Amino acid sequence: MSGRIPTAHRFMAAIDAIAQSLEQYRDIDAVIVTGDVAEDGDPASYAHFRAEIERLNLDYFVIPGNHDHRENMRRSFDDLGYMPKSGPLNWSREFADFHLVGLDTLIPGQGGGVLDTQSLAFLASTIADSNGKPVLVAMHHPPFQCGVHFMDRIGLKNTDALAEVLAGAQVEIRLICGHLHCMNVSMVGGSVAISAPSTANVFPVDYRADAPVGFMTQSGGYMLHDWDGGFKSTYVEIADGTGPHPF
Ligand SMILES: [Fe+2]
């Protein structure tokens, strides 16, 4: 990113950090990467991503962000068996405790995103068929305004349509997303929505209308999402440090 951040190295370090913590996290069902897997949709970047994330030996799922290329992504991950053969990259998977849904918000050539009618219908039918199990919904663009103007200008264009689908749900739903390089918590359609930090860098929390557009050089972290009678989401920072030390 602008030549200032060793993003590939940071991603490798994030995989190392997760690998070292897996024993603490016990039973992990899957890793979810909420978009902008590549900077420019290059298949070589997807190949590099796969080589790194597959070191975890866990199932993993991807959805496109505004920096991704839909068809390159479809081809690059086709063998994993969950990508649709055509149309938006929406998919779902049932785990023991919950359903996981990935939604495609990519508009080629634009920073902002949208859920088209096909994607909204896919979400509605997955929720309707969930048989009382909770649903974790992953998408790249956050369905809320975060307050940072330069990001809100490239947000999700039709949050109201998503809220309408969610408002009728009879099961607990949690939405997770990316894009913001910052952990924000908000509500949409009666459900909690949380954006994940980035492993590459963080965006400044600056709510002024004339805030400078840019990024900070420090790395962020990742989120853990768990179902235990309710969704529980935990921010894990990737930072230097030692411990645990006795109190
Ligand atoms: Fe993004």
Residues whose N, C-alpha, C, O or C-beta is under 5 A from the ligand:
A	BS01	LIG	D36 G65 N66 H179
